[in-house]
Amino acid sequence: MRSINVRDLRLRSAQVWRQLAEEKELVVRSKGKSVAVLSATTEDMLETTLTALRRARALQAVMALQMESARVGKDRLTLDDINKEIGAVRQSRQP
């Protein structure tokens, strides 16, 4: 996937939009680090594209939670341990 830097996006936006039309996706970089992805779409596909991006972000969040759970060892909890944890949280929420 091709990339552009923030400065080029600001100074050469017309060229960037033409490149996006050809490439379909561009990574935006600032100080050498990826900060965004530009993705081509059409007016007709805008809502579908946004829905797909939101689903992908939700999946990333779930994966991050799973990885953190495995890192701290909570991926090995038994069903009893899970039910105890749920019960403790419910108990702490009661007025």
Phi, psi and omega in degrees: 000134181284158179226160176225158176261162184302322181298315178297323178300319181286316187272334185231049187299321180299317178295320179297317181295322177295317179296321179297321178299324179280314187278333183077330177215142175222139174270132177262129182242143175230123182055037176083357181250141178293131180235343182196165173234127173265131182232128180289145175209177175237165179301320181293330184258003186304308182296320178296318179296315179298319178298317179296319178295319179295321177296318179297319177296319179297318178297319177299318180297316179297316179297320178296320177296318179296318180294318178295319177301315179294322181298320182266003175087007181279358177282353181253015178293143175278168178298323177298317179299318180296314180296323176296317179297316178298315179299319179296318179293316178298319179298319182288341181271346182286139182291000000 
